[in-house]
Amino acid sequence: MRFFELKNFTDYNLLLFSQNIIDKCENLMSYYKNIFKNLPYSCILLEKKKDVFVIKEANTFYCKITHINGDELRGKMIEEVFPKNPLSSRLKEIQESLEIAYTNQESHKIDVLRYDLYDGQNDIYKLKYWEIENIPFFDKPKNTRYILNVVKDITAEILERDRGNINYQKQNEESLLG
């Protein structure tokens, strides 16, 4: 027994038309997914489920800078992927920023956040500073559907700034003493 019966040629055309639309939608989704995967920014797409943010997808650049495979990220909460470590205690700030973007339906930015990444090969934490922006995406009724979490590694800039500050302080101390 068939799931449905085609009554006439028109039903068959409607079925072909419907399948064509489904194929185009799948192609379009594949197209957008490909764009996301290849963005020149490190991003993860998060979805809120039962009051927690779950990683729906990670792009190639994000996987590269975090040294974590996309399959290891998908479906996990941020705190599962980036657990608290002894050198960085600001994971809560990331979660608060996600919640602000989700609730207020507008982007929220963290200008500088230190979160050191664990290097399993050498069994050490690597010093890292990040700039983070959480951008909400909406469904048709204008409800927040996803949060795009964009991170930029700003470690080099912060270390350079700190070196400049130390040199400036030394010069001031020398001028006061001498």
DOFIKE-317749 format. One record per atom (N, C-alpha, C, O): z, y, x; residue in one letter. Coordinates in pm, whole numbers, plus 32768, in hexadecimal, padded with zeros to 4 digits. Atoms other than C-alpha are relative to their C-alpha. Layout:
N
ZYXA
...
end
This chain:
178
80007F8B8053M
800080008000M
8000807D8058M
804B808480B9M
80087F837FB5R
7FA6815A8083R
8072805D7FD9R
80A880567F6BR
7F9A7F9B801AF
80A08272809FF
7FCF80617F95F
801E80927F44F
803B7FA78065F
7FB383487FCFF
7F747FCD7FE3F
7F387F878035F
808780268029E
7E6D83117F17E
7FA7807B8000E
7FCB80E27FC6E
80617F928006L
7D4083F07F50L
7FB57FF47F7DL
7F717F907F65L
803D80048085K
7CC384447DF5K
7F6A801E8005K
7F1B7FE47FBAK
808E7FDE7FF6N
7B7B84E07E5BN
7FE4803F8087N
803C804480DDN
802B7FC47F83F
7ABC85897F70F
8051807C8022F
806C80978097F
7FB27F867FEBT
7B8386CA7F43T
80877FDE803FT
80B580248099T
7F81802B7FC6D
7CC786117F8DD
7FEE7FDC8093D
80437FFB80E7D
801D80267F76Y
7C28858780C8Y
7FED807E8056Y
801F808480C6Y
80147F837FB8N
7BB986E68133N
808680478017N
80A0807E8082N
7F7C7FC37FF3L
7D18876880F1L
80517FB9806CL
80967FFA80BBL
7FBB804D7F9AL
7DA6865181C7L
7FCC8025808BL
801B803980E7L
803A7FDA7F7FL
7CB586A482E4L
8028808E8026L
804A80AA809AL
7FD97F757FE9F
7D01881682C0F
80938007802DF
80B4804E808CF
7F7180037FDES
7E7887D082CAS
80157FCA808DS
8063800080DBS
7FF3803B7F7AQ
7E5386F583FDQ
7FCF80628069Q
8008806C80D5Q
80367F9C7FA4N
7D82880484A2N
8068806E801AN
80798098808DN
7F987F997FF0I
7E9689068464I
80737FC98054I
80A7800E80ABI
7F94803E7FB2I
7F9D881684ECI
7FD87FF88093I
8028801780EBI
803180097F76D
7EC987DB8623D
800180898043D
8029809580B7D
80027F797FC7K
7E9C89528656K
808D8031801BK
80A680718082K
7F747FD87FEBC
8012898F862DC
80387FBA807CC
807C7FF980CDC
7FD1804A7F8CE
805D887F872CE
7FC380388080E
8006804480E6E
80427FC47F8CN
7F5C8915881AN
803D80878022N
805080A88097N
7FC37F7D7FECL
7FF38A6E87E9L
808B7FF1803DL
80AD803B809AL
7F7B80177FC9M
815289EB882BM
7FF57FD38092M
80437FFF80E7M
8016802E7F77S
80D2893A8961S
7FD98076805AS
8005807E80CCS
802B7F897FB7Y
802E8A8089CFY
807880598022Y
808880828095Y
7F8A7FAC7FE8Y
81718B4989A5Y
80647FBB805CY
80A47FFC80AFY
7FA5804A7FA9K
823F8A398A4AK
7FCE80088091K
801E801480EEK
803B7FF77F7BN
81508A438B72N
8018808B803CN
8036809780B2N
7FE47F787FD1I
81768BBE8B8AI
8092800A802DI
80AF803D8099I
7F717FFD7FDFF
82F38B9B8B84F
801B7FB68083F
80627FE880DAF
7FE980537F89K
82ED8A888C8CK
7FD780488080K
8013803380E9K
80397FC27F89N
82238B638D79N
802080958010N
7FE480D88063N
7FD67F757FEEL
82CC8CB58D4DL
80328015808EL
80707FBB80C8L
7FD27FE67F78P
83128D5A8E9EP
8093802A8007P
80BE8062806CP
7F717FE38007Y
847F8D888E35Y
80497F7E7FE4Y
80127F257FA3Y
7FB4807A801DS
858D8C818E2DS
804480107F79S
8093806B7F63S
7FD37FF6808BC
85DC8C3F8CC0C
802A7F787FC9C
7FF47F107FEEC
7FE480728056I
86838B4C8BD9I
800280327F70I
802680A57F55I
7FFE7FE2808FL
865F8B468A61L
80777FB67FC5L
80827F3C7FD2L
7F87803A8037L
87A98B0D89AEL
7FFD80067F68L
7FC780637F2CL
7FF380078091E
87EE8AA88848E
80937FED7FDFE
80D87F9F8021E
7F73800E8026K
893F8ACD879CK
800D7F8D7F9DK
7FCD7F8B7F34K
7FE580738055K
89BB89878708K
80987FEE7FF9K
80DB7FDE8060K
7F7080148015K
8B1789638674K
8053805B805CK
80AF802D80A0K
7FB67F997FB6D
8B938AA4871AD
7FFA7FF38099D
804A803180DED
801480057F6FV
8B1C8A438878V
7F6B8012801EV
7F157FF07FCCV
808B7FEC7FD7F
89DF8AA08932F
7FD17F88804FF
80107F5E80B1F
803980787FC4V
890689798991V
7F788024803BV
7F2A806D7FFEV
80807FE57FBEI
87E389848A84I
7F927FB17FBCI
7F967F367FB7I
8072803F8041K
86A1893E89CAK
7F917FE58064K
7F4F7F7D805FK
806C800E7F9EE
85B389738AECE
801F8057807AE
806280BD806FE
7FF57FB27F84A
85AD89ED8C55A
7F76800D803CA
7F277FAE8039A
80847FF47FC3N
84818A7A8D07N
80037FD38091N
806D7FBC80CBN
801180357F79T
83FD8A0D8E59T
804D80518067T
808E801980BFT
7FBF7FAA7F9EF
84848B398F18F
80987FF17FFAF
80DB7FF38061F
7F6F80138011Y
85E38B088E89Y
802C7F7E8045Y
80907F7A808CY
7FE080827FC2C
85E2899B8EF5C
7FF9800A8098C
80487FCC80DFC
80117FF07F6FK
856B8A03904FK
80778048803FK
80A9801C80A6K
7F937FB47FBFI
867C8B059093I
80897FBE7FEEI
80E37FD4803EI
7F7F80438015T
87958A309003T
80037F72803AT
806C7F338042T
800E80887FCAH
871588EA909CH
802D7F967F9BH
80687F307FC0H
7FDE8060806AI
8746883B8F4DI
7F817FE27FB1I
7F38803D7F8AI
8073802D804CN
863987718E9BN
800E802A7F6DN
807C80267F36N
7FFF7FD5808BG
85D987EE8D3FG
80377F977FA1G
807A7FB87F40G
7FCD806C8055D
8627869A8CA7D
80987FF88006D
80D87FCF7FA4D
7F6E80017FF2E
878B86B68D2DE
804080737FB3E
80B6806C7F8FE
7FCC7F8B8046L
87B288078C7FL
7FF57FF47F69L
804F801C7F20L
80208004808ER
871887BF8B2CR
806F7FBA7FAFR
80987F4B7FCER
7F9D8039805BG
881887878A16G
80908010802DG
80EB7FE27FEAG
7F777FF17FCDK
894587E88AE9K
8033808E7FECK
7FE580ED7FE3K
7FC07F7C8006M
8A3B89048AC8M
80058039808EM
80047FEE80F0M
7FFE7FBF7F7DI
8A478A028BE2I
80767FD08054I
80677FB780CCI
7F8B80297FB2E
8BA6899B8C47E
7FF57F708033E
803B7F4B8091E
801880877FCCE
8B2C88348C71E
7FAA8005807EE
7FBF7FB980DCE
805E7FF67F91V
8A18889D8D5DV
803B80528073V
8029803180E8V
7FC27FA97F9DF
8AD989B18E0FF
809780027FE9F
80CC80627FB0F
7F7080058018P
8C4489468E0DP
8049806B8052P
801280A380B1P
7FAF7FA17FB4K
8D5A8A298E83K
80097FCF8090K
80177F5880AAK
7FEB80257F75N
8D6F8A318FFAN
806A805B803BN
808480C68004N
7F8F7FB57FCCP
8E888AB090D6P
7FDD808E802EP
803680E28039P
80277F7E7FCAL
8DC18BDB9154L
7FCB80607F96L
7FC280D87FAEL
803D7FAD8069S
8D2C8C5B900DS
80427FE17F7AS
80387F717F47S
7FB8801A807DS
8DF98C858ED4S
7FC980537F8DS
801380767F31S
80357FA48064R
8D0C8D548DFFR
7FA17FBD7F9DR
7F5080017F5ER
805280478061L
8C648C488D2CL
801B80347F73L
7FC0803B7F21L
7FDA7FCB8084K
8D208CD58C00K
7FB280817FE2K
7F8E80997F6FK
804B7F848013E
8C6D8E238C34E
7F717FE37FD2E
7F39802D7F81E
80878028802AI
8B1C8D738C10I
80037FD87F6DI
7FAC80007F20I
7FF4802D808BQ
8B8E8CCE8ACDQ
801780767FA1Q
7FE180787F33Q
7FE87F898052E
8C0C8E1C8A47E
7F7F80517FEFE
7F6380837F82E
807F7FB88007S
8ABE8EC18A99S
7F9F7FBB7FA2S
7F587FFD7F56S
8056804C805CL
8A038DAC89E3L
8029801B7F6FL
7FD480317F18L
7FCC7FEA8088E
8AE18DDB88B3E
7FE0808E7FCFE
7FBD80A27F5BE
80207F758024I
8AAE8F5688B6I
7F6C800C7FDAI
7F4B80477F74I
80907FFA801DA
89328F3088C5A
7FE17FB87F7DA
7F907FE87F2DA
8018804F8079Y
893B8E2887B3Y
802F804A7F83Y
7FE680537F20Y
7FC37FBE8074T
8A208EE986C7T
7FC380897FE4T
7FA380A87F71T
80347F788012N
899F904B8701N
7F6980057FF4N
7F30806D7FD0N
8093800C8007Q
88348FD6870BQ
7FBA80688057Q
7F5480A18031Q
80407FAB7F9EE
87E790A9883AE
80247FCE808CE
80887F8A80A0E
7FEC802E7F77S
87CB906C89AES
8087802D8037S
80BA80978015S
7F847FDE7FBCH
890690658A7EH
7FEE7FDB8093H
7FBB7F7180B5H
801880127F71K
8909908A8BF7K
80838000804EK
80DF804B8030K
7F9580027F9EI
89FD90318D0BI
7FBE802B8082I
7F687FE480B7I
80437FC97F8AD
899F91078E36D
80187FAE807ED
7FBB7F9480CAD
7FDF80507F89V
8A54903E8F42V
80687F987FD9V
80D27FB87FA3V
7FA2806D801AL
8AFA8EED8F1DL
7FFD7FA18077L
7F937F70809EL
7FFA80627F94R
8B708E129039R
80177F777FC3R
80787F607F7AR
7FEE808B8026Y
8B3F8CA48FF4Y
7FBF7FAC806EY
7F447FA48077Y
8030804E7F8FD
8B208BC59126D
7FCB7F797FD1D
80067F397F7AD
803E80808025L
8A3D8A95910BL
802C7F938061L
80377FA980DAL
7FD680727FAFY
8AAC89429186Y
7F867FC18042Y
7F227FA48001Y
806880447FB2D
89D588A99298D
80347F74801DD
80857F608077D
7FD1808A7FF5G
8A0987339271G
7FDE7FBF8084G
80297F6A80B4G
8028803C7F80Q
894E86DB93B2Q
80648022806EQ
80837FCD80C1Q
7FA57FD37F98N
8A3D87A49489N
809280097FD2N
80EA802B8020N
7F7C7FFF803CD
8B6C878F939FD
804680878012D
80BA808F803AD
7FCA7F797FF7I
8B9D8909939CI
7FCE80537F89I
7F6D802E7F46I
802F7F9F8062Y
8B808A2C92ACY
7FB5806E804BY
7FE4809F80B2Y
804D7F947FC4K
8A738B2B9300K
801B80817FB3K
801280867F39K
7FE57F7E803AL
8ACB8C9692C5L
7F8680337FB5L
7F19803A7FEEL
806F7FCE8051K
89F38D2091A9K
8030806F7FA4K
809B80677F68K
7FEB7F948060Y
89E58E6290E4Y
7F8680047FA4Y
7F157FF27FD1Y
806A80068064W
891B8E778FA5W
8000807D7FA8W
806880B97F8DW
80117F9F806CE
88938F798EB6E
7FD17FAD7F89E
7F747F5E7F95E
801C80568074I
88888EE28D59I
7FE180567F86I
802580B97F6BI
801C7FBF807FE
87E58F518C17E
7FEC7F957F96E
7FA37F347FABE
800B805C8071N
88088E9D8ACBN
7FB680477F8FN
7FE180AE7F5DN
805A7FC0805FI
86F28EE989D5I
7FF47FA77F84I
7FCC7F337F8FI
80098052807AP
87008E748868P
7F717FF57FCCP
7F2280537FD8P
807F80178046F
85D28DDF87B4F
80227FD67F72F
80827F8D7F5BF
7FDE800F808DF
85C58DD4863BF
7F9F7FA57FB5F
7F2D7F917FDFF
80588048805DD
853D8CFB8524D
7FCF80657F98D
7FEC80DC7FA2D
803C7FA68064K
84858D8B83F5K
806680547FB3K
804E80CC7FA1K
7FA07FAA8049P
85BB8DFD8331P
804F805D805CP
80AD809E802FP
7FBD7FA97F9DK
86298EB78470K
808B7FCE8026K
80E4801D8043K
7F86803B7FCBN
873F8DC784CBN
7FE77FDE8093N
7F787FB880B9N
801080257F74T
877E8D8D863DT
7FEA7F698008T
803B7F1B7FD6T
8022808E7FF5R
86D88C42868DR
801C7FCB808DR
80567F60809FR
7FF080287F75Y
86D98C33880AY
802F80778052Y
802180EB802AY
7FE17F9A7F9CI
875E8CF28935I
7FB37FDB807EI
7FBE7F6B80B1I
804480127F7FL
867E8D1A8A64L
805C8038806AL
807880B0806BL
7FA67FDA7F94N
87648D228B92N
7FAB800E807EN
7F767FAC80B2N
80527FE37F8AV
86B08DCA8CB5V
805E80238072V
80B1807E8065V
7FA97FE77F8EV
87598DBF8E08V
7FAD8026807AV
7F407FF18091V
80427FD57F84K
86FB8E6B8F4BK
80667FF48070K
80D480298067K
7FAB800F7F8BD
87918E0C909AD
7FFD8084804DD
7F9680AA8084D
7FF87F7F7FBBI
88088F579130I
805F7FF88078I
8094805E80A5I
7FA380157F91T
88D88EC29249T
7FDC80568078T
8033809880B1T
802A7FB37F89A
880C8F659360A
801C80957FEEA
804B80D6804BA
7FE97F718019E
882290BE92BFE
809580238006E
80BB8089803FE
7F6F7FE78001I
899C90A5928BI
80387FF8808EI
8087804D80B6I
7FCF800D7F77L
89DC902C93EEL
7FD380768056L
802080A780A9L
80337F8C7FB6E
89019142947BE
804E807E7FDAE
807180CE8031E
7FB27F8E802FR
89B7924493A6R
808C7FFE803DR
80BF8065806AR
7F7A800C7FC7D
8B0791BF941CD
8001801D8096D
805E805C80C8D
800A7FE17F71R
8A9791CD9589R
7FF480978015R
803280CF806FR
800F7F6F7FF7G
8A2D93369552G
808380487FE6G
80A280AA802AG
7F7C7FC4801EN
8B80938A94B9N
80607FF08074N
80AB804D8093N
7FA880187F8DI
8C3892EF95E0I
7FDA805C8073I
8032809780B2I
802D7FA77F95N
8B6493B196D9N
802580917FE2N
804D80DB803CN
7FDD7F788028Y
8B9F94F49615Y
809680188014Y
80BD80828046Y
7F6F7FF47FF0Q
8D1994B79614Q
8025800B8094Q
807B805B80BAQ
7FE47FFB7F70K
8D199475978CK
7FDD80898039K
802780C08089K
802A7F7C7FD0Q
8C5A95B897CBQ
8063806C7FD5Q
808480C68023Q
7F9D7F9F8031N
8D50967D96F3N
80827FF6804DN
80BC805C8071N
7F8480147FB5E
8E7B95E597A6E
7FF38037808EE
804F807780C1E
80177FD17F78E
8DE4963298FBE
7FFA80998004E
802E80D68061E
80097F6E8002S
8D97979B9898S
808980407FE8S
80A580AD801AS
7F7A7FCC8019L
8EFC97CA9819L
80597FF4807DL
80AC804A8099L
7FB080197F89L
8F9197389957L
7FD080508078L
801F807680CFL
80337FCB7F85G
8EAF97D69A4FG
7FCE80867FFDG
7FA180B98064G
end
